[in-house]
Amino acid sequence: MAKIKITQVRSAIDRPERQKRTLVALGLNKINRTKEVEATPQILGMVRKVSHLVKIENI
């Protein structure tokens, strides 16, 4: 599987609870935090739901 790097670039303040929990599930909780994860269909679906809050890079 390919790996992707996910970086939170916008705040989760004033966002729906579901989006906040998605960020926590991805391992992000503060701006400029970065995680490297496998690009599984489940992870890509979660990233798509919060794409306006994160930056994605292929590794």
PDB file of N, CA, C and O in Angstrom:
ATOM      1  N   MET A   1       0.828  -1.193   0.000  1.00  0.00           N
ATOM      2  CA  MET A   1       0.000   0.000   0.000  1.00  0.00           C
ATOM      3  C   MET A   1       0.869   1.252   0.000  1.00  0.00           C
ATOM      4  O   MET A   1       1.961   1.267   0.568  1.00  0.00           O
ATOM      5  N   ALA A   2       0.379   2.273  -0.630  1.00  0.00           N
ATOM      6  CA  ALA A   2       1.073   3.555  -0.637  1.00  0.00           C
ATOM      7  C   ALA A   2       0.867   4.253   0.699  1.00  0.00           C
ATOM      8  O   ALA A   2      -0.104   3.992   1.409  1.00  0.00           O
ATOM      9  N   LYS A   3       1.783   5.132   1.026  1.00  0.00           N
ATOM     10  CA  LYS A   3       1.649   5.917   2.248  1.00  0.00           C
ATOM     11  C   LYS A   3       1.336   7.358   1.872  1.00  0.00           C
ATOM     12  O   LYS A   3       1.760   7.852   0.828  1.00  0.00           O
ATOM     13  N   ILE A   4       0.584   8.020   2.745  1.00  0.00           N
ATOM     14  CA  ILE A   4       0.304   9.434   2.561  1.00  0.00           C
ATOM     15  C   ILE A   4       0.645  10.172   3.847  1.00  0.00           C
ATOM     16  O   ILE A   4       0.598   9.604   4.938  1.00  0.00           O
ATOM     17  N   LYS A   5       0.984  11.434   3.701  1.00  0.00           N
ATOM     18  CA  LYS A   5       1.260  12.294   4.846  1.00  0.00           C
ATOM     19  C   LYS A   5       0.103  13.275   4.956  1.00  0.00           C
ATOM     20  O   LYS A   5      -0.206  14.000   4.009  1.00  0.00           O
ATOM     21  N   ILE A   6      -0.539  13.289   6.135  1.00  0.00           N
ATOM     22  CA  ILE A   6      -1.687  14.151   6.378  1.00  0.00           C
ATOM     23  C   ILE A   6      -1.277  15.210   7.393  1.00  0.00           C
ATOM     24  O   ILE A   6      -0.771  14.877   8.464  1.00  0.00           O
ATOM     25  N   THR A   7      -1.489  16.482   7.068  1.00  0.00           N
ATOM     26  CA  THR A   7      -1.156  17.590   7.957  1.00  0.00           C
ATOM     27  C   THR A   7      -2.404  18.427   8.178  1.00  0.00           C
ATOM     28  O   THR A   7      -3.065  18.836   7.223  1.00  0.00           O
ATOM     29  N   GLN A   8      -2.726  18.681   9.446  1.00  0.00           N
ATOM     30  CA  GLN A   8      -3.873  19.540   9.748  1.00  0.00           C
ATOM     31  C   GLN A   8      -3.454  20.985   9.548  1.00  0.00           C
ATOM     32  O   GLN A   8      -2.472  21.437  10.138  1.00  0.00           O
ATOM     33  N   VAL A   9      -4.195  21.715   8.717  1.00  0.00           N
ATOM     34  CA  VAL A   9      -3.849  23.101   8.412  1.00  0.00           C
ATOM     35  C   VAL A   9      -4.915  24.102   8.870  1.00  0.00           C
ATOM     36  O   VAL A   9      -4.668  25.308   8.878  1.00  0.00           O
ATOM     37  N   ARG A  10      -6.086  23.613   9.247  1.00  0.00           N
ATOM     38  CA  ARG A  10      -7.141  24.500   9.745  1.00  0.00           C
ATOM     39  C   ARG A  10      -7.691  23.947  11.047  1.00  0.00           C
ATOM     40  O   ARG A  10      -7.595  22.752  11.323  1.00  0.00           O
ATOM     41  N   SER A  11      -8.262  24.827  11.834  1.00  0.00           N
ATOM     42  CA  SER A  11      -8.767  24.470  13.150  1.00  0.00           C
ATOM     43  C   SER A  11     -10.084  23.693  13.057  1.00  0.00           C
ATOM     44  O   SER A  11     -10.855  23.851  12.110  1.00  0.00           O
ATOM     45  N   ALA A  12     -10.316  22.855  14.063  1.00  0.00           N
ATOM     46  CA  ALA A  12     -11.567  22.107  14.158  1.00  0.00           C
ATOM     47  C   ALA A  12     -12.610  22.866  14.971  1.00  0.00           C
ATOM     48  O   ALA A  12     -13.731  22.388  15.148  1.00  0.00           O
ATOM     49  N   ILE A  13     -12.247  24.042  15.465  1.00  0.00           N
ATOM     50  CA  ILE A  13     -13.197  24.853  16.224  1.00  0.00           C
ATOM     51  C   ILE A  13     -14.356  25.260  15.309  1.00  0.00           C
ATOM     52  O   ILE A  13     -14.146  25.621  14.151  1.00  0.00           O
ATOM     53  N   ASP A  14     -15.561  25.198  15.834  1.00  0.00           N
ATOM     54  CA  ASP A  14     -16.771  25.570  15.121  1.00  0.00           C
ATOM     55  C   ASP A  14     -17.070  24.625  13.957  1.00  0.00           C
ATOM     56  O   ASP A  14     -17.688  25.027  12.971  1.00  0.00           O
ATOM     57  N   ARG A  15     -16.638  23.386  14.069  1.00  0.00           N
ATOM     58  CA  ARG A  15     -16.931  22.350  13.083  1.00  0.00           C
ATOM     59  C   ARG A  15     -17.862  21.332  13.726  1.00  0.00           C
ATOM     60  O   ARG A  15     -17.906  21.235  14.953  1.00  0.00           O
ATOM     61  N   PRO A  16     -18.608  20.571  12.927  1.00  0.00           N
ATOM     62  CA  PRO A  16     -19.472  19.538  13.498  1.00  0.00           C
ATOM     63  C   PRO A  16     -18.668  18.493  14.281  1.00  0.00           C
ATOM     64  O   PRO A  16     -17.506  18.227  13.973  1.00  0.00           O
ATOM     65  N   GLU A  17     -19.302  17.915  15.288  1.00  0.00           N
ATOM     66  CA  GLU A  17     -18.640  16.924  16.138  1.00  0.00           C
ATOM     67  C   GLU A  17     -18.083  15.760  15.314  1.00  0.00           C
ATOM     68  O   GLU A  17     -17.025  15.218  15.637  1.00  0.00           O
ATOM     69  N   ARG A  18     -18.781  15.386  14.273  1.00  0.00           N
ATOM     70  CA  ARG A  18     -18.340  14.268  13.433  1.00  0.00           C
ATOM     71  C   ARG A  18     -16.982  14.558  12.778  1.00  0.00           C
ATOM     72  O   ARG A  18     -16.137  13.668  12.685  1.00  0.00           O
ATOM     73  N   GLN A  19     -16.774  15.798  12.326  1.00  0.00           N
ATOM     74  CA  GLN A  19     -15.497  16.159  11.719  1.00  0.00           C
ATOM     75  C   GLN A  19     -14.395  16.201  12.770  1.00  0.00           C
ATOM     76  O   GLN A  19     -13.262  15.808  12.491  1.00  0.00           O
ATOM     77  N   LYS A  20     -14.709  16.669  13.970  1.00  0.00           N
ATOM     78  CA  LYS A  20     -13.724  16.680  15.054  1.00  0.00           C
ATOM     79  C   LYS A  20     -13.272  15.267  15.382  1.00  0.00           C
ATOM     80  O   LYS A  20     -12.081  15.016  15.563  1.00  0.00           O
ATOM     81  N   ARG A  21     -14.222  14.345  15.458  1.00  0.00           N
ATOM     82  CA  ARG A  21     -13.882  12.953  15.771  1.00  0.00           C
ATOM     83  C   ARG A  21     -13.102  12.289  14.645  1.00  0.00           C
ATOM     84  O   ARG A  21     -12.259  11.429  14.898  1.00  0.00           O
ATOM     85  N   THR A  22     -13.377  12.680  13.411  1.00  0.00           N
ATOM     86  CA  THR A  22     -12.624  12.144  12.280  1.00  0.00           C
ATOM     87  C   THR A  22     -11.165  12.579  12.359  1.00  0.00           C
ATOM     88  O   THR A  22     -10.264  11.782  12.094  1.00  0.00           O
ATOM     89  N   LEU A  23     -10.927  13.835  12.721  1.00  0.00           N
ATOM     90  CA  LEU A  23      -9.544  14.309  12.878  1.00  0.00           C
ATOM     91  C   LEU A  23      -8.830  13.538  13.982  1.00  0.00           C
ATOM     92  O   LEU A  23      -7.669  13.162  13.822  1.00  0.00           O
ATOM     93  N   VAL A  24      -9.509  13.299  15.097  1.00  0.00           N
ATOM     94  CA  VAL A  24      -8.903  12.543  16.199  1.00  0.00           C
ATOM     95  C   VAL A  24      -8.604  11.116  15.749  1.00  0.00           C
ATOM     96  O   VAL A  24      -7.558  10.567  16.093  1.00  0.00           O
ATOM     97  N   ALA A  25      -9.512  10.511  14.983  1.00  0.00           N
ATOM     98  CA  ALA A  25      -9.299   9.150  14.485  1.00  0.00           C
ATOM     99  C   ALA A  25      -8.105   9.080  13.537  1.00  0.00           C
ATOM    100  O   ALA A  25      -7.438   8.049  13.447  1.00  0.00           O
ATOM    101  N   LEU A  26      -7.842  10.168  12.836  1.00  0.00           N
ATOM    102  CA  LEU A  26      -6.673  10.223  11.950  1.00  0.00           C
ATOM    103  C   LEU A  26      -5.392  10.510  12.730  1.00  0.00           C
ATOM    104  O   LEU A  26      -4.297  10.419  12.174  1.00  0.00           O
ATOM    105  N   GLY A  27      -5.517  10.854  14.007  1.00  0.00           N
ATOM    106  CA  GLY A  27      -4.347  11.142  14.828  1.00  0.00           C
ATOM    107  C   GLY A  27      -3.956  12.600  14.821  1.00  0.00           C
ATOM    108  O   GLY A  27      -2.829  12.944  15.177  1.00  0.00           O
ATOM    109  N   LEU A  28      -4.876  13.465  14.420  1.00  0.00           N
ATOM    110  CA  LEU A  28      -4.603  14.896  14.362  1.00  0.00           C
ATOM    111  C   LEU A  28      -5.450  15.604  15.413  1.00  0.00           C
ATOM    112  O   LEU A  28      -6.629  15.291  15.576  1.00  0.00           O
ATOM    113  N   ASN A  29      -4.854  16.556  16.126  1.00  0.00           N
ATOM    114  CA  ASN A  29      -5.642  17.303  17.105  1.00  0.00           C
ATOM    115  C   ASN A  29      -5.186  18.744  17.256  1.00  0.00           C
ATOM    116  O   ASN A  29      -5.814  19.514  17.981  1.00  0.00           O
ATOM    117  N   LYS A  30      -4.111  19.122  16.589  1.00  0.00           N
ATOM    118  CA  LYS A  30      -3.642  20.498  16.625  1.00  0.00           C
ATOM    119  C   LYS A  30      -3.166  20.882  15.227  1.00  0.00           C
ATOM    120  O   LYS A  30      -2.778  20.027  14.431  1.00  0.00           O
ATOM    121  N   ILE A  31      -3.203  22.163  14.949  1.00  0.00           N
ATOM    122  CA  ILE A  31      -2.763  22.650  13.651  1.00  0.00           C
ATOM    123  C   ILE A  31      -1.270  22.349  13.483  1.00  0.00           C
ATOM    124  O   ILE A  31      -0.493  22.451  14.433  1.00  0.00           O
ATOM    125  N   ASN A  32      -0.891  21.983  12.276  1.00  0.00           N
ATOM    126  CA  ASN A  32       0.474  21.632  11.869  1.00  0.00           C
ATOM    127  C   ASN A  32       0.954  20.292  12.407  1.00  0.00           C
ATOM    128  O   ASN A  32       2.144  19.992  12.306  1.00  0.00           O
ATOM    129  N   ARG A  33       0.073  19.477  12.974  1.00  0.00           N
ATOM    130  CA  ARG A  33       0.440  18.113  13.331  1.00  0.00           C
ATOM    131  C   ARG A  33       0.408  17.282  12.059  1.00  0.00           C
ATOM    132  O   ARG A  33      -0.456  17.479  11.204  1.00  0.00           O
ATOM    133  N   THR A  34       1.351  16.352  11.933  1.00  0.00           N
ATOM    134  CA  THR A  34       1.465  15.526  10.741  1.00  0.00           C
ATOM    135  C   THR A  34       1.478  14.059  11.121  1.00  0.00           C
ATOM    136  O   THR A  34       2.081  13.675  12.124  1.00  0.00           O
ATOM    137  N   LYS A  35       0.809  13.235  10.316  1.00  0.00           N
ATOM    138  CA  LYS A  35       0.806  11.792  10.494  1.00  0.00           C
ATOM    139  C   LYS A  35       1.069  11.138   9.149  1.00  0.00           C
ATOM    140  O   LYS A  35       0.605  11.614   8.113  1.00  0.00           O
ATOM    141  N   GLU A  36       1.822  10.038   9.175  1.00  0.00           N
ATOM    142  CA  GLU A  36       2.021   9.227   7.985  1.00  0.00           C
ATOM    143  C   GLU A  36       1.208   7.959   8.162  1.00  0.00           C
ATOM    144  O   GLU A  36       1.377   7.243   9.148  1.00  0.00           O
ATOM    145  N   VAL A  37       0.324   7.677   7.210  1.00  0.00           N
ATOM    146  CA  VAL A  37      -0.561   6.521   7.304  1.00  0.00           C
ATOM    147  C   VAL A  37      -0.616   5.793   5.965  1.00  0.00           C
ATOM    148  O   VAL A  37      -0.277   6.349   4.921  1.00  0.00           O
ATOM    149  N   GLU A  38      -1.051   4.533   6.022  1.00  0.00           N
ATOM    150  CA  GLU A  38      -1.278   3.766   4.803  1.00  0.00           C
ATOM    151  C   GLU A  38      -2.511   4.321   4.093  1.00  0.00           C
ATOM    152  O   GLU A  38      -3.476   4.719   4.746  1.00  0.00           O
ATOM    153  N   ALA A  39      -2.483   4.348   2.786  1.00  0.00           N
ATOM    154  CA  ALA A  39      -3.587   4.902   1.999  1.00  0.00           C
ATOM    155  C   ALA A  39      -4.628   3.816   1.726  1.00  0.00           C
ATOM    156  O   ALA A  39      -4.798   3.382   0.587  1.00  0.00           O
ATOM    157  N   THR A  40      -5.325   3.377   2.786  1.00  0.00           N
ATOM    158  CA  THR A  40      -6.387   2.388   2.635  1.00  0.00           C
ATOM    159  C   THR A  40      -7.676   3.103   2.240  1.00  0.00           C
ATOM    160  O   THR A  40      -7.783   4.316   2.416  1.00  0.00           O
ATOM    161  N   PRO A  41      -8.648   2.377   1.712  1.00  0.00           N
ATOM    162  CA  PRO A  41      -9.922   3.016   1.355  1.00  0.00           C
ATOM    163  C   PRO A  41     -10.600   3.689   2.558  1.00  0.00           C
ATOM    164  O   PRO A  41     -11.246   4.726   2.403  1.00  0.00           O
ATOM    165  N   GLN A  42     -10.456   3.107   3.748  1.00  0.00           N
ATOM    166  CA  GLN A  42     -11.070   3.690   4.940  1.00  0.00           C
ATOM    167  C   GLN A  42     -10.422   5.020   5.289  1.00  0.00           C
ATOM    168  O   GLN A  42     -11.121   5.988   5.589  1.00  0.00           O
ATOM    169  N   ILE A  43      -9.109   5.081   5.254  1.00  0.00           N
ATOM    170  CA  ILE A  43      -8.381   6.313   5.564  1.00  0.00           C
ATOM    171  C   ILE A  43      -8.682   7.376   4.515  1.00  0.00           C
ATOM    172  O   ILE A  43      -8.902   8.537   4.858  1.00  0.00           O
ATOM    173  N   LEU A  44      -8.694   6.997   3.255  1.00  0.00           N
ATOM    174  CA  LEU A  44      -8.975   7.958   2.184  1.00  0.00           C
ATOM    175  C   LEU A  44     -10.386   8.526   2.306  1.00  0.00           C
ATOM    176  O   LEU A  44     -10.609   9.697   1.995  1.00  0.00           O
ATOM    177  N   GLY A  45     -11.336   7.711   2.753  1.00  0.00           N
ATOM    178  CA  GLY A  45     -12.694   8.200   2.973  1.00  0.00           C
ATOM    179  C   GLY A  45     -12.742   9.217   4.102  1.00  0.00           C
ATOM    180  O   GLY A  45     -13.444  10.224   4.003  1.00  0.00           O
ATOM    181  N   MET A  46     -11.991   8.958   5.188  1.00  0.00           N
ATOM    182  CA  MET A  46     -11.957   9.902   6.301  1.00  0.00           C
ATOM    183  C   MET A  46     -11.289  11.198   5.875  1.00  0.00           C
ATOM    184  O   MET A  46     -11.737  12.281   6.249  1.00  0.00           O
ATOM    185  N   VAL A  47     -10.223  11.094   5.097  1.00  0.00           N
ATOM    186  CA  VAL A  47      -9.526  12.296   4.615  1.00  0.00           C
ATOM    187  C   VAL A  47     -10.440  13.115   3.717  1.00  0.00           C
ATOM    188  O   VAL A  47     -10.427  14.345   3.768  1.00  0.00           O
ATOM    189  N   ARG A  48     -11.227  12.442   2.899  1.00  0.00           N
ATOM    190  CA  ARG A  48     -12.145  13.150   2.004  1.00  0.00           C
ATOM    191  C   ARG A  48     -13.171  13.960   2.798  1.00  0.00           C
ATOM    192  O   ARG A  48     -13.559  15.048   2.373  1.00  0.00           O
ATOM    193  N   LYS A  49     -13.612  13.442   3.940  1.00  0.00           N
ATOM    194  CA  LYS A  49     -14.618  14.136   4.754  1.00  0.00           C
ATOM    195  C   LYS A  49     -14.077  15.394   5.421  1.00  0.00           C
ATOM    196  O   LYS A  49     -14.837  16.317   5.714  1.00  0.00           O
ATOM    197  N   VAL A  50     -12.763  15.439   5.663  1.00  0.00           N
ATOM    198  CA  VAL A  50     -12.167  16.614   6.311  1.00  0.00           C
ATOM    199  C   VAL A  50     -11.120  17.259   5.415  1.00  0.00           C
ATOM    200  O   VAL A  50     -10.178  17.882   5.906  1.00  0.00           O
ATOM    201  N   SER A  51     -11.280  17.113   4.108  1.00  0.00           N
ATOM    202  CA  SER A  51     -10.277  17.613   3.158  1.00  0.00           C
ATOM    203  C   SER A  51     -10.093  19.121   3.235  1.00  0.00           C
ATOM    204  O   SER A  51      -9.042  19.636   2.854  1.00  0.00           O
ATOM    205  N   HIS A  52     -11.105  19.834   3.723  1.00  0.00           N
ATOM    206  CA  HIS A  52     -10.999  21.287   3.841  1.00  0.00           C
ATOM    207  C   HIS A  52     -10.185  21.696   5.068  1.00  0.00           C
ATOM    208  O   HIS A  52      -9.878  22.876   5.235  1.00  0.00           O
ATOM    209  N   LEU A  53      -9.832  20.739   5.929  1.00  0.00           N
ATOM    210  CA  LEU A  53      -9.065  21.025   7.141  1.00  0.00           C
ATOM    211  C   LEU A  53      -7.637  20.491   7.085  1.00  0.00           C
ATOM    212  O   LEU A  53      -6.816  20.836   7.935  1.00  0.00           O
ATOM    213  N   VAL A  54      -7.334  19.658   6.100  1.00  0.00           N
ATOM    214  CA  VAL A  54      -6.035  18.993   6.048  1.00  0.00           C
ATOM    215  C   VAL A  54      -5.363  19.184   4.691  1.00  0.00           C
ATOM    216  O   VAL A  54      -5.996  19.561   3.705  1.00  0.00           O
ATOM    217  N   LYS A  55      -4.048  18.909   4.676  1.00  0.00           N
ATOM    218  CA  LYS A  55      -3.257  18.901   3.444  1.00  0.00           C
ATOM    219  C   LYS A  55      -2.717  17.493   3.296  1.00  0.00           C
ATOM    220  O   LYS A  55      -2.229  16.910   4.264  1.00  0.00           O
ATOM    221  N   ILE A  56      -2.799  16.935   2.083  1.00  0.00           N
ATOM    222  CA  ILE A  56      -2.399  15.555   1.834  1.00  0.00           C
ATOM    223  C   ILE A  56      -1.214  15.544   0.865  1.00  0.00           C
ATOM    224  O   ILE A  56      -1.211  16.241  -0.149  1.00  0.00           O
ATOM    225  N   GLU A  57      -0.207  14.732   1.208  1.00  0.00           N
ATOM    226  CA  GLU A  57       0.946  14.551   0.323  1.00  0.00           C
ATOM    227  C   GLU A  57       1.206  13.069   0.142  1.00  0.00           C
ATOM    228  O   GLU A  57       1.115  12.303   1.101  1.00  0.00           O
ATOM    229  N   ASN A  58       1.528  12.654  -1.071  1.00  0.00           N
ATOM    230  CA  ASN A  58       1.932  11.265  -1.319  1.00  0.00           C
ATOM    231  C   ASN A  58       3.390  11.098  -0.923  1.00  0.00           C
ATOM    232  O   ASN A  58       4.208  12.001  -1.102  1.00  0.00           O
ATOM    233  N   ILE A  59       3.694   9.937  -0.385  1.00  0.00           N
ATOM    234  CA  ILE A  59       5.087   9.653   0.007  1.00  0.00           C
ATOM    235  C   ILE A  59       5.639   8.586  -0.927  1.00  0.00           C
ATOM    236  O   ILE A  59       6.795   8.185  -0.791  1.00  0.00           O
TER     237      ILE A  59
END
